Amino acid sequence: MTTSIDAAAAAAPSTFATTRLLVQQVRYEAEDVVSLTLVDPSGAGLEPWSPGAHLTIVLPSGLTRQYSLCGRPEDTDSYTVAVLREANGRGGSREIHDTGLVGRTLAVRGPRNHFKLVDADSYILVAGGIGITPLLAMARELETRGAAWRMAYGGRNRASMAFRDDLAVFGDKVAFAAQDEVGLLDLDSIVRQATSGCAIYACGPGAMLTALESTCREHGVALHIERFAAEESTTAAAAGPAGTTTAFEIDLQRTGVTRIVPSDRSILDVVREVIPDMPSSCEEGFCGSCETRVLEGIPEHHDSILDEDERAANNTMMICVGRSHSKRLVLDL
Ligand code: FES
């Protein structure tokens, strides 16, 4: 069934192409965790992806959410994402868990990857709870490459830890830590195991990532993280323009409209006057839903998604929090 909301969402303008995918299967993976298998309704192959990539999915209600791909990139006929039911979340996960989605089509954008594996001599993967999803795909990839890697995977108890069977095949490369049995992951000892040239990849609760950031800084270890929520500094940026920001002009090239973004409003806010269906989700610069191509001008990035190289390239920006260093930005909208 395709609802009118689905159709509106699918038609929502975005810099990146939207496709409609069929929910072929919803499967129980662990306590409060289900996986969704998405396929092209015509059976066509899907866009390739690499570990760390995510999809932006528009739910039947119109909510937009991002989920890491956790299947196998060589399975070109389907995508798999896993979703934790968050009782106190913003509603997207509850909708996925509580709605009969099998047989429905959803608007999907991506895959996009802001969490790519870099070349390193060795890797340590640190997963907290549902943060296992991108790291599961990475573990498989590193194993295939013959890389030196290990994983520490913590969860509140065994029953809540998804994909334990998939990870068990890697033997002692994966250390499981159920909090009710052994307490929280010992981040200090994990980081101490990092030898020269090691890269640590982590995904999980904000408190775990913040603690890991400071431990890695202390030990001089390269850390790559993916957050499910904004860092404090990013939230502050989203709450209002920085003191240095002023009004600037945006030129929406495909729409043919020019607008002024005043110092007390976001680009997203102004774009919505012209494009009411402009996709967004977190509106705090950490989910990637509003990522927009920049055709001219110099954006001022305030998101926690783009890495240093992507920021320097200035090809895209998150318009929910980003502003402009130049007097005018031309956007691919
Ligand atoms: S809406 Fe999430 S990054 Fe902009």
Residues whose N, C-alpha, C, O or C-beta is under 5 A from the ligand:
A	BS01	FES	S280 S281 C282 E283 E284 G285 F286 C287 G288 S289 C290 M318 C320
